[in-house]
Amino acid sequence: MSSQPATSSGSSLAKRPIGQAGLGEFGKYLKANSGSIKRMAAKTIDPEQFAVQIFNSVSLTPALQKCSMVSVLRASLQAAQLGLTPGNALGEAYLVPYGDQAVMIPGYRGLGALAFRSGHVLSINAREVYEGDDFEFEFGLNPRLKLIPGSGDRDASRITHVFCVINLKDGAVLYDVMTRAEVERIRKRSKAGGSGPWMTDYAEMAKKTVMRRCLKLAPMSVEMSKALSADNAADTGDMSLLEFEGDDFIDGEDAPETAEQPRTTGVEAVKGQLGLEGDGK
């Protein structure tokens, strides 16, 4: 699978950090690749709103501005293929920087959405357990699971367990439980474990961790397989694990830099360059 940018997206500007090239140039780059977004995005994605969301995510995340434009676009298109929109507000997927390269990590809500779209899942429920909750579970021939929430603080630092229950349309019920120590071992092994959603949305990432393990027991769609491969790639840093097309799907030419035109950093100005209206919230 190709890991090198195609000629049209591999010039010096596309490889430069967004903060160095300027948000205005990144806006032009997104517009130049609008055809790629439309072609690669799932039917559930509105390409124009998707472009606005990507720009907003980058403009509000200084760490992503250290990443190259082509890597942000590549990671964004991987999310678009799955029908997921990156951004902390939605929690479907996240763009996380690894040095000057951005990678896409599916979120808890993203995996849940993909599970429903597979057509095999009737319901899926992942929850966190806190200190003071009445929680019992048992595996074996007579499995059982019971949670009665307590009245204590629901702060992420007090999570003791996370669990996931999946009801399949054929009547089967799958469930799994992980202790906080198990979740922490996985977080610490992840290259993104010390930044991004693990720092800002710990409970969501903990639930996603047990959901990911439980989903491996369920019938899997192609989209779910791709999402889990992206998650594994982000954890290990091994991009060869990705099940997405190569960078030949990026077809926009780099927007030229000009001495006469100052680089734009305002959100509204860049939306104008993208030809989009509205506040994009």
C-alpha positions in Angstrom: 0.0 0.0 0.0 1.5 3.3 -1.0 2.6 5.6 1.8 4.1 8.3 -0.4 2.2 11.3 -1.6 1.3 11.5 -5.3 3.1 14.0 -7.4 0.3 16.6 -7.4 0.3 16.7 -3.6 3.9 16.0 -2.9 5.4 19.4 -3.6 7.2 21.4 -1.0 4.1 23.4 0.0 1.9 20.3 0.7 4.7 18.9 2.8 5.2 22.0 4.9 3.6 22.4 8.3 0.3 24.2 8.1 1.4 26.9 10.6 4.4 27.6 8.4 2.5 27.8 5.2 -0.4 29.7 6.8 -4.1 28.8 7.4 -5.0 30.6 4.2 -2.8 28.3 2.1 -4.4 25.3 3.9 -7.8 26.6 2.9 -6.7 26.8 -0.7 -5.3 23.3 -0.4 -8.6 22.0 0.8 -10.4 23.7 -2.0 -8.0 22.3 -4.5 -8.8 18.9 -3.2 -12.6 19.3 -3.0 -12.9 16.7 -5.8 -11.1 14.2 -3.7 -13.3 14.8 -0.7 -16.5 14.5 -2.8 -15.2 11.3 -4.5 -13.9 9.6 -1.3 -16.5 10.6 1.3 -19.3 8.2 2.3 -22.9 9.2 1.4 -23.5 10.2 5.0 -20.9 13.0 4.7 -21.6 16.5 3.3 -18.3 17.4 1.6 -18.6 21.2 2.1 -19.4 20.9 5.8 -16.7 18.3 6.1 -14.1 20.7 4.7 -15.3 23.5 7.1 -15.0 21.0 10.0 -11.5 20.0 9.1 -10.4 23.6 8.8 -12.0 24.5 12.1 -10.4 21.6 13.8 -7.0 22.6 12.5 -7.4 26.3 13.3 -8.4 25.5 16.9 -5.6 22.9 17.5 -2.1 24.4 17.4 -0.5 21.0 17.5 -2.2 20.0 14.2 -0.8 23.2 12.6 2.7 21.6 13.1 1.6 18.8 10.7 2.0 18.9 7.0 -1.0 19.8 4.9 -0.9 16.5 2.9 -0.9 14.4 6.1 -3.9 16.3 7.5 -5.8 15.8 4.3 -4.9 12.1 4.1 -6.1 11.5 7.6 -9.2 13.5 7.0 -10.0 11.5 3.9 -9.6 8.2 5.8 -12.3 9.5 8.2 -14.5 10.6 5.3 -14.3 7.2 3.7 -15.8 5.7 6.9 -18.5 8.3 7.0 -17.0 9.9 10.2 -16.3 13.6 10.8 -13.2 14.4 12.9 -13.5 16.8 15.8 -13.7 16.8 19.6 -17.2 18.1 19.6 -18.6 15.1 17.7 -16.3 12.4 19.1 -16.7 10.3 15.9 -13.0 10.6 15.0 -9.9 12.6 15.9 -7.0 14.0 14.0 -3.9 13.4 16.2 -0.4 14.7 15.4 2.6 12.4 15.4 5.4 15.0 15.0 4.7 16.6 11.6 2.3 13.9 10.5 -1.4 13.7 11.3 -3.2 10.4 11.8 -6.9 9.6 12.1 -8.2 7.8 15.2 -11.8 6.6 15.3 -13.7 7.6 18.4 -16.2 5.8 20.7 -19.2 7.3 18.9 -17.6 6.5 15.5 -17.2 2.8 16.3 -20.7 2.7 17.6 -22.0 4.3 14.4 -20.1 1.8 12.2 -21.4 -1.1 14.3 -25.0 0.0 13.6 -24.3 0.5 9.9 -23.0 -3.0 9.6 -26.6 -4.3 9.7 -25.7 -7.0 12.3 -26.0 -5.0 15.5 -29.4 -4.4 17.3 -27.9 -2.3 20.2 -24.5 -1.4 21.6 -23.8 0.0 25.0 -20.5 1.0 26.6 -20.3 2.5 30.1 -17.8 3.5 32.6 -17.9 2.3 36.3 -16.9 4.7 39.1 -15.8 4.3 42.6 -18.9 3.8 44.8 -20.9 2.1 42.1 -22.5 -1.3 42.8 -20.9 -3.3 40.0 -20.9 -7.1 39.6 -20.0 -9.3 36.6 -19.3 -12.9 35.9 -18.1 -14.8 32.8 -18.5 -18.5 32.1 -21.5 -20.7 31.4 -23.9 -18.4 33.2 -22.6 -14.9 32.5 -24.1 -11.9 34.3 -23.5 -8.2 34.5 -25.0 -5.6 36.9 -24.4 -1.9 37.4 -26.2 0.3 39.9 -24.6 3.7 39.7 -23.7 5.3 43.0 -24.1 9.0 44.0 -20.4 9.8 44.0 -18.4 12.1 41.7 -18.4 11.0 38.1 -14.8 12.3 37.4 -12.7 10.3 35.0 -10.0 9.9 37.6 -12.5 7.7 39.6 -13.2 5.2 36.8 -12.5 1.6 38.0 -13.9 -0.4 35.0 -15.4 0.0 31.6 -17.7 -2.5 29.9 -19.5 -3.0 26.6 -22.6 -5.0 25.7 -23.6 -5.8 22.1 -26.9 -7.3 21.2 -26.9 -8.8 17.7 -29.9 -9.1 15.5 -29.6 -12.9 15.5 -30.3 -12.8 19.3 -26.7 -13.3 20.5 -25.4 -11.1 23.3 -21.7 -10.2 23.5 -20.1 -8.4 26.4 -16.7 -7.6 27.8 -15.3 -5.8 30.9 -11.9 -4.1 31.4 -10.4 -2.8 34.5 -8.8 0.6 34.6 -5.4 -1.0 34.9 -6.0 -2.9 31.6 -7.1 0.3 29.9 -4.0 2.1 31.2 -1.7 -0.6 29.8 -3.2 0.0 26.4 -3.1 3.7 26.7 0.6 3.7 27.7 1.4 1.4 24.7 -0.3 3.9 22.3 1.9 6.5 20.6 -1.0 8.9 21.2 -1.5 7.9 24.8 0.0 11.1 26.2 -1.8 13.6 24.1 -5.0 14.2 22.1 -8.3 12.6 23.1 -6.6 10.4 25.8 -5.9 13.7 27.6 -9.1 15.6 26.8 -11.7 12.7 26.6 -10.4 9.9 28.8 -13.8 8.3 29.6 -14.7 8.2 25.9 -11.4 6.7 25.0 -11.6 4.1 27.8 -15.1 3.1 26.5 -13.8 2.9 23.0 -11.0 0.6 24.2 -13.4 -2.0 25.6 -15.8 -1.5 22.7 -13.0 -2.2 20.2 -12.2 -5.5 22.0 -15.8 -6.5 22.1 -16.4 -5.7 18.5 -13.8 -8.2 17.4 -16.2 -10.9 18.5 -19.0 -9.5 16.3 -19.6 -9.9 12.6 -17.5 -7.2 11.0 -18.1 -4.9 8.0 -15.4 -3.7 5.7 -15.8 -0.2 7.2 -15.3 -1.5 10.7 -12.2 -3.5 9.6 -10.7 -0.3 8.2 -11.6 1.7 11.4 -10.0 -0.9 13.6 -6.9 -1.0 11.4 -6.6 2.8 11.6 -6.9 2.5 15.4 -4.2 -0.2 15.5 -1.9 1.9 13.2 -2.3 4.9 15.5 -1.5 2.9 18.6 1.6 1.3 17.2 2.7 4.0 14.7 2.9 1.3 12.0 1.0 2.9 9.1 1.4 -0.3 7.0 -1.5 -1.6 9.1 -3.9 0.8 7.4 -6.5 -0.7 5.0 -7.1 2.5 3.0 -6.2 3.5 -0.5 -2.8 5.1 -1.1 -2.2 8.8 -1.5 -3.1 8.7 -5.2 -6.7 9.7 -4.2 -5.3 13.2 -3.4 -5.6 15.0 -6.7 -5.5 18.8 -6.0 -2.6 20.9 -7.1 -0.9 22.9 -4.4 -2.0 26.5 -4.2 0.9 28.8 -5.2 2.4 31.2 -2.7 2.5 34.8 -3.9 4.5 37.7 -2.4 1.7 40.1 -3.2 -1.1 38.3 -1.3 -0.7 38.1 2.5 -1.4 34.8 4.2 -4.8 34.7 5.7 -5.3 33.4 9.2 -9.0 34.4 9.8 -11.5 31.6 9.8 -14.1 33.6 7.9 -11.6 34.6 5.2 -10.6 31.0 4.6 -14.2 29.9 4.4 -14.6 32.5 1.7 -11.7 30.9 -0.2 -13.4 27.6 0.2 -16.5 29.0 -1.3 -18.6 28.0 1.7 -21.2 30.0 3.6 -22.4 29.9 7.2 -20.5 29.7 10.4 -19.7 26.0 10.0 -20.4 25.2 13.7 
